[in-house]
């Protein structure tokens, strides 16, 4: 495994490490979904995870 930051991606109960991207940095603690189509990624940013007050 090379050095650097990675994110864990879950797909149908399988997990994969992917290189960290700046878009992920801004969304720490939130749901982030990336859809790969034709070699590009479309990002969908969701709600904050955890307990709501």
Secondary structure, 3 states (H helix, E strand, C coil): CCCCCEEEEEECCEEEEEECCHHHHCCCCEEEEEEEECCEEEEEEEEECCCCC
